[in-house]
Amino acid sequence: MPTFPLLFDLATQRPTTRDVAKAVKDGGAAALTGADHRADDARYQEVTCRSALNRVAGMPFKWTLNPYRGCTHGCHYCFARRYHVQFEMNAGDEFASVILVKHNLVVVLARELDKPSWTRELVAFGTATDPYQPIEGHYKLSRGAIQAMTKGRTPFGLITKGPMIVRDIDVLADHARAARSTIYMSVPTVDEDAWRQLEPGTAHPLKRLRAVRELIDAGLNAGVLMAPIVPGFSSSRSKLERTVKAIADHGARFVGCNVMYLQDGTRDHFVQFLEREFPALRPRMEKLYRKKSPPEAYRKEVKAMVSVLQRRYGMARREDASPAGGAPSPDGPTGETQVGFAW
């Protein structure tokens, strides 16, 4: 198998993710000389994937699908930051500035779904990084994947922060006629200060909620995940109430929530973010996060508050009682209950 010590010539043969990891380990991210530097100041390295579907254990779904690795949304709490270290890159700046693009994903996915052994199990779409981050406008890999799953009559649950998903209402509608699907728009808060501080590369929360309205109006099964709720930033009663009310006002069919979960590289990045931007918060946050999650009593208190607000704004009656077999969990370990969801 060829190696790519500096990845100079990728025009005819793209590296695998293993090749990328080796090149970065030997020469740092600068070794990705074939990466396309775009106007958003991120670099995009096309890679060849051997498989599109990834089998996982210990989750309410068995298969995941991720066209991209790394994400220019750059959310400081993103649990997927820790996965970037698998490619010998850091969970901080390189997570948001060096994006791996599985250029052949749609072809590989179609081949996998066409196998006699494929039993059309639920696919969790967008568990590692956002399938509708801005570069999707160029590559259209998520659109192609939906079309492949339509042909393969494969159900999916898709999570995104990208309003670009409305571009694909036509193929989503086609898929809905072929198999079950649920779309989960991630809107942790509508508070503008918290949004700017925590999600620097994402669309405005209300723009995301307008996208939910468009999906609902098109007859699609769509709702909102308030995930993660970040203590000290978006966890106050008033901020939670404004968010639940906005979700209800935009017609979401369900709402779920989860409290921030910190592990490995994500924890390191978030602590550095606090130290740099909000140093006074760091001691309290570290006290709350002695483990990967806050104490159970704290999580229950937040979720109970959201449950009360769901009932107040009619969302309890709009819960998605039977989503497509389960949702991609955007934050939190296996076993954490999400308000408004039946796994």
N, C-alpha and C positions, 0 to 999 in steps of 0.2 A: 504494500500500500504506500502511495507517495506521501511524503511529509512536506510541510510548508514552513520551513524554519523562519522565514520572514514574510511568507505569503505574498511574494512579489507578483506572481502571475496567476490571477484568478479569473481571467477572462473566459477560459475554456473549462476550467475545473475548479469548483469551489471547495474549500476545506470542509471537513466535518467539524462538529463541535469539539471532538477530541483533538483534532489538529489545532483548532483555535486555542484550546487550553494549553497545549504543549508550547505553541508559539508565544503565548503571553507569559507562561512560566519562564521561558528562556530569555525573552526580550522585553517583557512588559507590554502594555497595550499599544505602545508605539510600533510593535512588531506587526500589527494588523495594517500593513501598508496598502492592502487592497480595499480597505473600508472606504465607503463613499461618504465624504464630508459634506453635509447639507447645510442649508441656510439656518436651520434651527441650532446649529453649532454642535450637533450630535454626529457621530460617525456610525454608519450602517454597514456591517459586515455580512454579506451573504454567505450562508453555510448550506451544506448538503445534509439533509436528515435521512437517516436510514429507516426510521419509523416516524409516523405522525402521531399515532395514538400511544399514550404512555400508561402502562398499567400501574395502579397505586393500591396500597393496602391500608386498612385502618380508617377509611373514609366512607361516607355514605354513597360513594360512587366508585366504580372500579377503573374508569378510564378518564384521562385528561387530554386536552388538546391545546397547544400553545404555538401559534405561528411565529411569535417573536419571543426573544429573551432579553431582558432589560426593558426599560420604559421611560420615555421622556416626560411622563407626567411627574416623575420625581417626588412622589408623596413620601414624606419623611418617615411615616409609620409603616410603609409597605412591607408586609411579611416576605414578599418575594425578593427583597434585597439580599437576603441571606443565601439565595440560590445562585447569585452571580459569582460567588466564590468557587462554585464548581468549575467555572471557566478561568480560574486563577485571577479573576478581577475582583476589585473591592466592592463592598456593598454601599459605598458612598457615591462619589461623583461618577464613577465608571458605570454604575447601574443605570444612571439617567443619561449618559453620554456615549456609551458604546452599546449599540443594539445589534443583536444577532438576528438575522432574517432567514428563516427556513424557506429558501426560494422554491424548492420542489415539494413543499408540504402538500399541496392540493393533489398532485399526481400520486404521491405516496399514500395519502389518505384514501383516495378513490380505490386504489389497489387493495388496501387493507379491508375496506368495507365490502369489497366484492368477493372476499374469500368465503367459501362455504362454511367455514368455522365461525364466522362473525354472527353473533346472535342478536344484534341490534340492541345492545345494552346502552344505558344512559352514558353520554359523554359530557363531562364537565369542561366547558369551553372558556378558557381565559383564567386559569387558576394560578399561573406563574406570573404572567404579565398581561397587560390590557390588549385584547385583540383589536380594539378600535382606538389605539393611540394614533397620533397624526400620520405616521408613515403608512398606515393602512390605506390612506387615500391614494398612495402611489402603487403599492404592491397588490392590493385587493385580495390578499390571501384569506382573510376571514370570509369575505364574500364567496370566494371559490370553495372554501371548506363547507359553508352552509349548503351550497349547491350540491356538493358531493354527498353530504349527509341526507339531503332530500332524495337524491337518487338511491342512496342506500337505506332509506327509510329508518334512519337512526335518530333517536330522541336526544336532545341536549338541553343543558341549562347553561346559559351564557351570562357572564358578569362583566360589566364594563363601566367606565366613567366617561365614555366617548359618545357625545351626541351624534357623531358620524354614523352611528348605527341606523339612523333613519334613512340614510342613503339606500340601505339594503332592505327596506320594507317589502319590496317586491319579492325578493328571494326568501325572506322570512315568511311571507304569506304562503308562498309555494310550499315551504317546508312544513308549515302548520297543517297543511292538507295531507301531508305524507306521514307525519310522525308528531309526537308530543314535543313541545319546547316551551321553555320559560326563560324570560329575559329579566335579569336582575340589574337594575341601574344602581350603582353605588353613589349614594349622596349622604355622607356621614353627617353633614350639617349644612344649614343654609346661612349660618353666621358668616359674614364676609371676612371678618378679621381672622377667624379660625381657618377658613378656606385659604386665604392668602398665605397664612403662616405654614400650614401643613401640606397643602397640595399645589405647589407653585406652578406646575405645568398643565393643570387640568382646566376644563371649561367651567364657567360659572355654574354654581349649583342649580340656579333656576333654569339655565339653558338645558341642563341634564333633565330636569323635571319636565320641561316642555317637550323634550324628546320622548319621555315616558307617555305624555299625553298623546303624541302622534302615534306611538306604537299601539296604545289602547284604542284610539280611534280607528286604526287599521284592523282591529279585531284580534290583535296579538295578546298573549298572556304575559303581561309585564308588571313589574312592581319595583320596590326600592329596598335596598339594604342600607341602613344607617350603620355602616361598618367601615372602620371602627369608630366607636365613640371614644374620644381621647380625654382622659381625666385632665381637668384644668384648662382645657381648650374648648371642648364642645359638650361637656357633661352637666352643665347647670340646668336647672329646671326650665328656665326661660328659653334657653337655646334649644333644648330638646322639644319644648312645646312648639316653638316657631317652625322647627323642622318637620315635626309630625303634621302640623296644620298645613304646611305647604305641600307635603306629599299627598295629603287627603284632597286638597284643593285641585291638584293636577290629575286626580282620578286614578291613582295607582291601585292595582287590584290587591296588593298586599304590602306590608312593610315588615322588615326584620331588623334586628340590631345585634351588635356584639361589641364588647369592650375591647380596647386595644390589647394585643398580645405581642410580647417582645421576646425574640429569641436570636441568639447568635449574632450574625452580622447586622441584622435589623436593630437589635438592642444597642450595639456599639454605635451605629450611625445615629440613632435617635438621641442617645446620651450626648454625643458630640454636637448635635443640632441644638439641644438644650443649653449646653455649655456656651455655645457661640451666640445664640439668640436670646435665650431666657435663663441665664445662670441662676436666678433666684428660685426657679422652679425645680432645678435638678435635685436638691436634697429631698424634697417632698416626693418627687417622682420615684427616686431610687428607693425610698422607704416603702412606697406603695407597691413597687415592682421588685420586691426581694426575690420573687420567683418570676416565671415567664408571664404569669397572669396576676392581676390584683387578687386580694383575698376574695373568697367566694361570697362573703357577706356583702362586699362592695358591689360585685357584679350583679348579685340578686337585687340590690337596692336600685341600681340603674335600670335594670330590665323591668322591675316592677313599676318604676316611674313611666317607662315607655309604654307598658301595658295599659296603665291608667289613661295615658294620652291617646292611645289607639282607640280605646272605648269612647273617650270624650269626642273624638273627631270622626267617629264612624268607621274607623279602619278595622276594628275587630270583626265587623260584619263583612268586610271585604277581604279577609285573609284568604290567601291561596291555600285552600285546604288540602289540595293534592297536587303540588307542583310536580314537574316532570321527574319524579323519582328522587329528587334531592337537589340541593343547590351547591354550586361551588362555594366553599367557605373562604371569603376574602380575608378572614382574620380569625385566628383562634385555633386551638388544638382540637383534635378529635373529641367528640363527646360534649362540647359546649352547646347548650341549647340556644337557638335563635328565636326571639320572640316573633310569633306570626308564621312560623314554619312547621310543617309536618314532614319530617324526614322520610 
